[in-house]
Amino acid sequence: MKSSGPSCMVHTKKRVDTWKLILAFFSETDAQEMIAYHLDISVDKIDGSFLRNVFTSSGGMPHYLSYVLETIKRNDLTVELDNGLIGLKSSESAESKLGFKSVNDLLLYRLDALDSSVRTTLHLAAVLGTEFDLLDAALTYEEMFDVIDSDRFQSAMELCAHFDVAEKEGILEQVVSSTKHDQDEFGDPADEEGNLCTGLEDVFISPSGRKSHPLYSDNRRYRFTHDSWKTSILSVMLDGRKEEMHEQIATVLEREIVEETESKDDLELQIHVFKHWNLSGNFTKAAELALMIGGQLMILGLNSQADLLFSDVIVSLKNEQGGVSYGDISSSVLDALEPAELELL
């Protein structure tokens, strides 16, 4: 990476064979040994209340147990108790708990410790999806904060710094970055019969036409190290804020279709745009795009996939509260629709 560019951390990874290892739930004895290993203390120096609190907070799940211990070590939460054993600082008082009622609480604790600007970037990352493209994030970031051309470089550096923090915290990690044509492993969302939305969580678009962006030469992909990070982040975001971000992402992606001739027939990109318009609550935009994409799918003989796409739009209008409905859509919703919107139905 050139020294004049934004100082994002770059990790080059070679493609290697992977192995799937399934770990069973840990017992208290397993957890005790893991505590000793992570905190570099002997097993017999671990206080019983410390062990029970850690074991309960992690639910005996190895992955989350490592999160608990990392949080304890990072925040220096251990202390030598009056009995000479090692316990939690909060354990000096009777009947104390670790403070995390669930794994989600633990993850939120770690997120709350981050700077607000980093949390905002992680909110954007979570709305983008489990795996996303740095350039897409940067362009949406500019859309969010109305960044002008003269400030694009500074904005890019700030965003990269936020992602660097997220990497160091173990929230995000980089994956092999390449052009869209090399991304066969991500698959085509319309490849599988009856499962149009497979792969729609991962937003990826071609960087063509964006060579002027400061991050173009350093573009890469990020993903959450575990889906629970994304779930926890989304759980604390207001619905309105998520819808606003989905609309901003859709605007950026749609701009790619308008500006790039080669993107106009790109079904995968169009489906990604549809997904974000649909989640933004903009029925008109989602319906118009669904009709266009659905028509292309039917020309290709993919009628069932087109039906799934149309259903995704309709389901957003269904009323789960009861009352009079037509075709599973409540009368109040239908009354609120404009004539042009009714025609889209």
C-alpha positions as CSV (number, residue, x, y, z in Angstrom):
1,M,0.0,0.0,0.0
2,K,1.3,3.5,-0.9
3,S,2.3,5.6,2.0
4,S,0.3,8.5,0.6
5,G,-3.0,6.6,0.8
6,P,-5.3,6.1,3.8
7,S,-3.6,4.1,6.5
8,C,-5.9,1.0,6.6
9,M,-4.3,-2.2,7.9
10,V,-3.9,-4.7,5.0
11,H,-3.5,-8.4,5.6
12,T,-2.7,-10.5,2.6
13,K,-4.1,-14.0,2.9
14,K,-3.4,-17.0,0.6
15,R,-6.1,-19.4,-0.3
16,V,-5.7,-22.5,1.8
17,D,-7.7,-25.7,2.5
18,T,-10.1,-25.3,5.4
19,W,-11.2,-27.7,8.1
20,K,-14.5,-27.6,10.0
21,L,-14.1,-28.3,13.7
22,I,-17.2,-28.7,15.9
23,L,-16.6,-28.0,19.6
24,A,-19.0,-29.3,22.2
25,F,-20.1,-27.2,25.2
26,F,-17.4,-26.8,27.8
27,S,-17.8,-28.2,31.3
28,E,-16.8,-26.2,34.3
29,T,-13.5,-28.0,34.4
30,D,-12.8,-27.1,30.8
31,A,-13.7,-23.5,31.6
32,Q,-11.4,-23.5,34.6
33,E,-8.5,-24.7,32.4
34,M,-9.3,-22.0,29.8
35,I,-9.3,-19.3,32.5
36,A,-5.9,-20.5,33.8
37,Y,-4.5,-20.5,30.2
38,H,-5.8,-17.0,29.2
39,L,-4.9,-15.3,32.4
40,D,-1.7,-17.2,32.9
41,I,-2.5,-18.4,36.4
42,S,-2.6,-21.9,38.0
43,V,-5.9,-23.7,38.1
44,D,-5.8,-23.9,41.9
45,K,-5.6,-20.1,42.2
46,I,-9.0,-19.5,40.6
47,D,-11.8,-18.6,43.0
48,G,-15.0,-20.6,42.8
49,S,-17.3,-17.6,42.3
50,F,-15.0,-16.4,39.5
51,L,-15.3,-19.7,37.7
52,R,-19.1,-19.9,38.1
53,N,-19.7,-16.3,37.0
54,V,-17.5,-16.8,33.9
55,F,-19.0,-20.2,33.0
56,T,-22.6,-18.9,33.4
57,S,-21.9,-15.7,31.3
58,S,-20.5,-17.8,28.5
59,G,-23.1,-20.5,28.7
60,G,-20.2,-23.0,28.3
61,M,-19.8,-22.0,24.6
62,P,-16.0,-22.0,23.8
63,H,-16.3,-19.1,21.3
64,Y,-18.1,-16.9,23.8
65,L,-16.0,-18.0,26.7
66,S,-13.0,-16.6,24.9
67,Y,-14.9,-13.3,24.5
68,V,-15.6,-13.2,28.3
69,L,-12.0,-13.9,29.1
70,E,-10.7,-11.4,26.6
71,T,-12.9,-8.7,28.1
72,I,-11.8,-9.5,31.6
73,K,-8.1,-9.4,30.6
74,R,-8.5,-6.3,28.4
75,N,-10.2,-4.4,31.2
76,D,-8.1,-5.7,34.1
77,L,-11.1,-7.0,36.0
78,T,-9.3,-9.6,38.1
79,V,-7.9,-9.0,41.7
80,E,-6.4,-11.1,44.4
81,L,-9.1,-11.7,47.0
82,D,-8.8,-11.9,50.8
83,N,-8.7,-15.7,50.5
84,G,-5.6,-15.5,48.3
85,L,-7.4,-16.7,45.2
86,I,-7.9,-14.8,42.0
87,G,-11.4,-13.4,41.4
88,L,-13.2,-10.6,39.7
89,K,-12.9,-7.2,41.1
90,S,-16.7,-7.1,41.5
91,S,-16.4,-10.4,43.4
92,E,-15.0,-8.7,46.5
93,S,-18.6,-8.0,47.5
94,A,-20.9,-10.9,48.4
95,E,-23.4,-12.4,45.9
96,S,-21.8,-10.3,43.0
97,K,-22.1,-11.3,39.4
98,L,-19.9,-10.8,36.4
99,G,-22.4,-8.3,35.2
100,F,-23.3,-10.0,31.9
101,K,-26.7,-11.7,31.8
102,S,-26.1,-12.9,28.3
103,V,-23.5,-13.1,25.6
104,N,-25.3,-10.1,23.9
105,D,-24.7,-8.1,27.1
106,L,-21.0,-8.9,26.9
107,L,-20.8,-7.9,23.3
108,L,-22.7,-4.6,24.0
109,Y,-20.3,-3.9,26.9
110,R,-17.4,-4.1,24.6
111,L,-19.1,-2.0,21.9
112,D,-20.0,0.6,24.5
113,A,-16.4,1.0,25.4
114,L,-15.6,2.1,21.8
115,D,-15.6,5.7,20.6
116,S,-18.9,6.9,19.3
117,S,-17.5,7.5,15.8
118,V,-16.3,3.8,15.7
119,R,-19.8,2.6,16.8
120,T,-21.4,4.7,14.1
121,T,-19.2,3.0,11.5
122,L,-20.0,-0.4,12.9
123,H,-23.7,0.5,12.7
124,L,-23.2,1.1,9.0
125,A,-21.2,-2.2,8.6
126,A,-24.0,-4.1,10.3
127,V,-26.6,-2.7,8.0
128,L,-24.4,-3.4,5.0
129,G,-24.3,-7.1,5.9
130,T,-22.2,-9.9,7.4
131,E,-19.6,-9.3,4.7
132,F,-19.2,-6.0,2.8
133,D,-16.9,-4.0,0.5
134,L,-14.8,-1.2,1.9
135,L,-15.5,1.1,-1.0
136,D,-19.3,0.6,-0.6
137,A,-18.9,1.5,3.1
138,A,-16.9,4.6,2.2
139,L,-19.3,5.8,-0.4
140,T,-22.3,5.3,2.0
141,Y,-20.3,7.0,4.7
142,E,-19.9,10.0,2.4
143,E,-23.7,9.9,1.7
144,M,-24.5,9.8,5.4
145,F,-22.4,12.9,6.3
146,D,-22.7,14.8,3.0
147,V,-18.9,14.7,2.4
148,I,-17.8,17.1,-0.3
149,D,-15.1,16.2,-2.9
150,S,-12.4,18.2,-1.1
151,D,-13.0,16.2,2.1
152,R,-13.1,12.7,0.6
153,F,-9.5,11.8,1.5
154,Q,-9.9,12.9,5.1
155,S,-13.2,11.0,5.3
156,A,-11.6,7.9,3.9
157,M,-8.8,8.1,6.4
158,E,-11.3,8.4,9.3
159,L,-13.3,5.4,8.1
160,C,-10.1,3.3,7.7
161,A,-9.1,4.2,11.2
162,H,-12.5,3.1,12.5
163,F,-12.1,-0.3,10.7
164,D,-8.6,-0.7,12.1
165,V,-10.0,-0.3,15.6
166,A,-12.7,-2.8,14.9
167,E,-10.1,-5.3,13.6
168,K,-8.0,-4.9,16.7
169,E,-11.0,-5.5,18.8
170,G,-11.7,-8.7,17.0
171,I,-15.1,-7.5,15.7
172,L,-14.2,-7.3,12.0
173,E,-11.6,-9.1,9.8
174,Q,-10.5,-8.8,6.3
175,V,-11.2,-11.4,3.6
176,V,-9.5,-11.9,0.2
177,S,-10.3,-8.9,-1.9
178,S,-10.7,-9.1,-5.7
179,T,-12.8,-7.9,-8.5
180,K,-16.4,-9.0,-8.9
181,H,-15.5,-11.4,-11.6
182,D,-13.2,-13.3,-9.3
183,Q,-15.9,-13.6,-6.6
184,D,-17.4,-16.9,-7.8
185,E,-17.2,-18.3,-4.3
186,F,-20.0,-15.9,-3.2
187,G,-22.3,-17.4,-5.8
188,D,-25.2,-15.9,-7.7
189,P,-28.3,-15.2,-5.6
190,A,-30.5,-16.6,-8.3
191,D,-28.6,-19.9,-8.8
192,E,-30.6,-22.0,-6.3
193,E,-34.2,-22.9,-7.1
194,G,-36.7,-21.5,-4.6
195,N,-34.0,-19.5,-2.8
196,L,-33.6,-16.2,-4.5
197,C,-32.3,-14.4,-1.5
198,T,-29.4,-16.7,-0.8
199,G,-26.3,-14.5,-0.5
200,L,-28.3,-11.2,-0.3
201,E,-26.8,-10.5,3.1
202,D,-23.4,-9.8,1.5
203,V,-23.3,-6.6,-0.4
204,F,-20.7,-6.6,-3.2
205,I,-20.5,-4.4,-6.2
206,S,-17.9,-3.7,-8.9
207,P,-15.6,-0.8,-8.3
208,S,-15.7,0.1,-11.9
209,G,-16.1,3.8,-12.5
210,R,-14.9,4.7,-9.1
211,K,-11.2,4.9,-9.8
212,S,-11.1,8.5,-8.6
213,H,-12.0,7.5,-5.0
214,P,-9.1,7.6,-2.5
215,L,-9.8,4.0,-1.5
216,Y,-10.0,2.5,-4.9
217,S,-6.4,1.1,-5.0
218,D,-6.8,-0.2,-1.4
219,N,-10.3,-1.6,-1.8
220,R,-10.9,-4.8,0.2
221,R,-13.7,-6.8,1.9
222,Y,-14.5,-7.0,5.6
223,R,-16.7,-9.4,7.5
224,F,-17.8,-9.7,11.1
225,T,-15.8,-12.3,12.9
226,H,-19.0,-13.8,14.2
227,D,-22.6,-13.1,13.2
228,S,-23.5,-12.3,16.8
229,W,-21.5,-9.0,16.5
230,K,-23.8,-7.9,13.7
231,T,-26.9,-9.1,15.5
232,S,-25.9,-7.3,18.8
233,I,-25.3,-4.0,16.9
234,L,-28.5,-4.2,15.0
235,S,-30.4,-4.9,18.2
236,V,-29.6,-1.5,19.7
237,M,-30.3,0.5,16.6
238,L,-33.6,2.2,16.2
239,D,-35.8,0.9,13.3
240,G,-35.9,4.4,11.8
241,R,-32.1,4.7,11.8
242,K,-31.7,1.3,10.1
243,E,-34.2,2.2,7.5
244,E,-32.4,5.5,6.9
245,M,-29.1,3.7,6.4
246,H,-30.7,1.1,4.1
247,E,-32.0,4.0,2.0
248,Q,-28.5,5.6,1.9
249,I,-26.9,2.3,0.9
250,A,-29.6,1.8,-1.8
251,T,-29.0,5.3,-3.2
252,V,-25.2,4.6,-3.5
253,L,-25.8,1.2,-5.1
254,E,-28.4,2.6,-7.5
255,R,-26.0,5.3,-8.6
256,E,-23.7,2.5,-9.8
257,I,-26.4,1.2,-12.0
258,V,-27.2,4.7,-13.4
259,E,-23.6,5.7,-14.0
260,E,-22.1,2.4,-15.3
261,T,-23.5,0.9,-18.5
262,E,-22.2,-2.6,-17.6
263,S,-24.2,-2.5,-14.4
264,K,-27.6,-2.0,-16.0
265,D,-27.9,-5.7,-16.8
266,D,-26.3,-6.8,-13.6
267,L,-29.0,-8.9,-11.8
268,E,-26.9,-9.4,-8.7
269,L,-26.3,-5.7,-8.2
270,Q,-30.0,-4.9,-8.9
271,I,-31.1,-7.5,-6.3
272,H,-28.8,-6.0,-3.7
273,V,-30.3,-2.6,-4.5
274,F,-33.8,-4.0,-4.1
275,K,-32.9,-5.6,-0.8
276,H,-31.9,-2.2,0.7
277,W,-34.9,-0.3,-0.8
278,N,-37.2,-3.0,0.6
279,L,-35.6,-2.8,4.1
280,S,-35.7,1.0,3.9
281,G,-39.5,0.9,3.9
282,N,-39.7,2.6,0.5
283,F,-42.4,0.5,-1.1
284,T,-42.4,2.4,-4.4
285,K,-38.7,2.1,-5.1
286,A,-38.7,-1.6,-4.0
287,A,-41.8,-2.5,-6.0
288,E,-40.6,-0.8,-9.2
289,L,-37.2,-2.5,-9.0
290,A,-38.8,-5.9,-8.2
291,L,-41.1,-5.6,-11.2
292,M,-38.1,-4.9,-13.4
293,I,-35.9,-7.7,-12.0
294,G,-38.8,-10.1,-11.9
295,G,-39.5,-9.5,-15.6
296,Q,-35.8,-10.3,-16.4
297,L,-36.0,-13.4,-14.3
298,M,-39.1,-14.7,-16.0
299,I,-37.5,-14.1,-19.4
300,L,-34.7,-16.4,-18.2
301,G,-37.4,-19.0,-17.1
302,L,-36.8,-18.3,-13.4
303,N,-40.5,-17.9,-12.6
304,S,-40.3,-19.2,-9.0
305,Q,-37.4,-16.8,-8.2
306,A,-39.4,-13.9,-9.6
307,D,-42.4,-15.0,-7.4
308,L,-40.1,-15.0,-4.3
309,L,-39.0,-11.5,-5.2
310,F,-42.5,-10.2,-5.5
311,S,-43.5,-11.9,-2.2
312,D,-40.7,-10.0,-0.4
313,V,-42.3,-6.8,-1.4
314,I,-45.9,-7.9,-0.6
315,V,-44.9,-9.3,2.8
316,S,-43.8,-5.8,3.9
317,L,-47.4,-4.6,3.5
318,K,-49.1,-7.5,5.3
319,N,-50.9,-6.6,8.5
320,E,-50.2,-9.0,11.4
321,Q,-52.5,-7.0,13.7
322,G,-55.7,-8.5,12.3
323,G,-58.6,-6.5,10.9
324,V,-60.1,-6.3,7.3
325,S,-57.5,-7.3,4.7
326,Y,-57.4,-8.0,1.0
327,G,-54.9,-10.5,-0.2
328,D,-53.3,-10.5,3.2
329,I,-52.8,-6.7,3.0
330,S,-54.8,-4.6,5.5
331,S,-57.4,-2.2,4.2
332,S,-55.7,0.6,6.1
333,V,-52.4,0.0,4.2
334,L,-54.2,-0.1,0.9
335,D,-56.1,3.1,1.7
336,A,-52.8,4.9,2.4
337,L,-51.3,3.9,-1.0
338,E,-51.2,6.3,-3.9
339,P,-52.8,5.3,-7.2
340,A,-49.4,4.8,-8.8
341,E,-48.4,2.5,-5.9
342,L,-51.6,0.5,-6.2
343,E,-50.7,-0.1,-9.9
344,L,-47.4,-1.6,-8.8
345,L,-49.3,-4.2,-6.8
